[in-house]
Amino acid sequence: MGVDSQEAVRQFQSLMKEVDEALKNTFQNVHQGYPSETMVRFLKAREWNVQKAHKMLVDSLRWRLDNGIDDILTKPIVPIDLYRAIRESQLMGVSGYTKQGLPVIAIGVGLSTYDKASVNYYIQSHIQMNEYRDRVVLPQASKKQGRYIGNCVKILDMTGLKLSQLNQIQLLSAISSIDDLNYPERTETYYIVNAPRIFSACWRVVKPLLQERTRRKIQVIYGSAKDELFKIMDYPSLPHFCKKEGSGSSRHSDYEIIDNCFSLDHAFHQQLYNYIKEQALIVEPISPIRQGSVHVTIPEQDPEDTRIKHTIESELHKLGNQNGLVTSLNGLKINGS
């Protein structure tokens, strides 16, 4: 950090000394022993404006308190069949680590259907993965590397992306708002692979709307993803959909392969689910694990993100009209039990 950035952190630290004890306590769960590095993430998200970064962090800490986020890793999704169905329709997992020790998070954007449970379950599952990453995966990576590891690499597989997924925009926008406002600057680079025509059309429109800082993080790989990804990771850390050209993130045949990092049978998801069950038993060792989803308040979306969302919707509608396919968002709500 330069002199100006160091001064910004000092000012931020002074402001955080003034917050109440409840916020300070939940901040410990957020920073995991790296308070200054965490402040830098929020400063970057607000272009190094100390007052705005402080407000963003305090709002996030209040959101955590209001929604019981500190305890969300004690609330497993049960029964197991329901959780398996969520994993098969919300395709996400950790496939390995880069050569620099950053976790590699794979996301099957195109084939995620989000149709096996209520919206609240999908949001709960997503937040649990965020919290497990921040409280377990990244601290373990930092310890292994002997230095602070505070972000990851994400590989987004667009295989199967269709116009009909316009219906998922509100759910994905809710998840995006949660991430942007409460888990900022956790991704070093986004690699987009297997992008179909529909993505390319939207990307041409959306790219100019993004901040330069965000645009620099996104790399769209055309052609062989393996060749590009081998520059930053070894073969075992590649997501399964990158190991075999043209395979994509299939939810069917690939699920028979233990290498599939989306599957509940994969080592990462077994570790995550067992960890949550163990934490639940520590909190309530006698009581049976309760069924039902966690209801989380969705933070108000940043105006810039709202503009991008509307741009994507508009572009998808144009493509749909060109193909005689008109999909309506009327009646979609963020709800469910």
URBELRA-V870933 format. One record per pair of residues at least 6 apart in sequence whose ideal C-beta (glycine too) atoms are under 6 Angstrom apart, sorted by the first residue. I is the first residue (numbers start at 1). J is the second residue. D is the distance in Angstrom with one decimal. If there is no record, write none. Layout:
I&J&D + I&J&D
This chain:
8&43&5.7 + 8&48&5.5 + 8&50&5.3 + 9&36&5.5 + 9&39&5.6 + 11&50&4.7 + 12&39&4.6 + 12&50&5.6 + 15&54&4.7 + 23&61&4.5 + 26&61&5.2 + 26&64&4.9 + 26&65&5.8 + 26&70&5.6 + 27&61&5.9 + 29&70&5.1 + 30&38&6.0 + 31&38&4.0 + 32&139&5.3 + 34&148&5.7 + 37&148&5.6 + 37&150&5.5 + 41&184&5.4 + 41&185&4.0 + 42&53&4.4 + 42&56&5.4 + 42&57&4.8 + 43&53&4.5 + 44&185&5.0 + 45&184&3.7 + 45&185&5.7 + 46&52&4.0 + 46&53&4.2 + 46&56&5.8 + 60&182&4.5 + 67&296&4.8 + 67&297&5.7 + 72&127&5.7 + 72&128&5.8 + 72&131&5.9 + 73&131&5.5 + 73&276&5.5 + 73&279&5.2 + 74&279&4.4 + 74&280&4.9 + 74&283&4.6 + 75&294&5.7 + 76&276&4.5 + 76&277&5.0 + 76&280&5.6 + 76&289&5.9 + 77&83&4.4 + 78&289&5.4 + 78&291&5.5 + 84&264&4.9 + 85&116&3.9 + 86&117&5.3 + 86&121&6.0 + 86&125&5.4 + 87&264&4.5 + 88&251&5.9 + 89&113&4.6 + 89&114&5.8 + 89&115&5.9 + 89&116&4.4 + 90&112&5.6 + 90&122&5.5 + 91&108&3.0 + 91&111&6.0 + 91&112&4.7 + 91&249&5.7 + 91&262&4.3 + 92&107&5.0 + 93&106&5.7 + 93&261&3.4 + 93&262&5.0 + 93&266&5.9 + 93&268&5.3 + 94&103&5.4 + 94&105&5.7 + 94&268&4.4 + 95&104&5.0 + 95&106&4.9 + 95&237&5.8 + 95&239&4.3 + 95&261&4.2 + 96&104&5.1 + 96&236&5.8 + 96&237&2.6 + 97&103&5.9 + 97&237&5.7 + 98&153&5.6 + 98&232&4.9 + 98&233&4.7 + 101&141&5.4 + 101&145&4.1 + 101&149&5.6 + 102&152&5.3 + 102&153&5.3 + 103&137&5.4 + 103&152&4.3 + 104&153&5.2 + 104&237&5.3 + 105&152&5.3 + 105&154&4.8 + 106&155&5.0 + 106&239&3.7 + 106&261&5.3 + 107&156&5.0 + 108&157&5.1 + 108&249&3.5 + 108&262&5.9 + 109&156&5.0 + 109&158&5.5 + 110&158&4.7 + 110&159&4.7 + 110&160&3.7 + 110&161&3.8 + 111&160&4.2 + 111&249&5.3 + 111&251&5.6 + 114&122&5.5 + 114&168&5.6 + 114&171&5.8 + 118&336&2.6 + 118&337&5.8 + 119&171&5.6 + 119&334&5.5 + 119&336&4.6 + 120&293&4.0 + 120&295&5.5 + 120&336&5.0 + 121&293&4.5 + 123&296&5.6 + 124&293&5.3 + 124&294&4.4 + 126&175&5.3 + 130&183&5.4 + 132&272&5.2 + 138&149&5.6 + 141&149&4.1 + 142&148&5.4 + 142&149&4.5 + 151&186&5.2 + 151&187&5.9 + 151&188&4.7 + 152&187&6.0 + 153&188&5.8 + 153&189&5.4 + 154&187&5.2 + 154&190&5.1 + 155&191&4.7 + 155&239&5.5 + 156&192&4.9 + 157&193&5.6 + 157&194&5.4 + 157&241&4.9 + 157&249&4.3 + 158&194&5.1 + 158&195&4.6 + 158&199&5.1 + 159&194&4.4 + 159&248&3.0 + 159&249&5.5 + 161&196&5.4 + 161&198&5.6 + 161&199&5.7 + 163&320&5.0 + 163&325&5.4 + 166&316&4.9 + 166&327&4.6 + 170&332&5.0 + 173&309&5.2 + 174&298&4.6 + 174&334&5.4 + 177&298&5.9 + 177&299&5.1 + 177&301&4.6 + 181&299&4.6 + 189&217&5.5 + 190&217&5.6 + 190&218&4.8 + 191&219&5.3 + 191&221&5.9 + 192&220&4.6 + 193&221&5.1 + 193&225&4.2 + 194&248&5.7 + 195&220&5.9 + 202&312&5.6 + 202&315&5.0 + 205&311&5.8 + 205&315&5.1 + 206&308&5.9 + 206&311&6.0 + 209&308&5.3 + 221&228&5.0 + 225&242&4.7 + 226&242&5.7 + 239&261&5.9 + 240&254&5.8 + 240&259&4.7 + 240&260&4.9 + 241&247&5.6 + 241&248&5.3 + 241&249&4.3 + 254&260&5.0 + 255&263&5.4 + 280&289&5.6 + 320&326&5.3 + 320&327&5.8
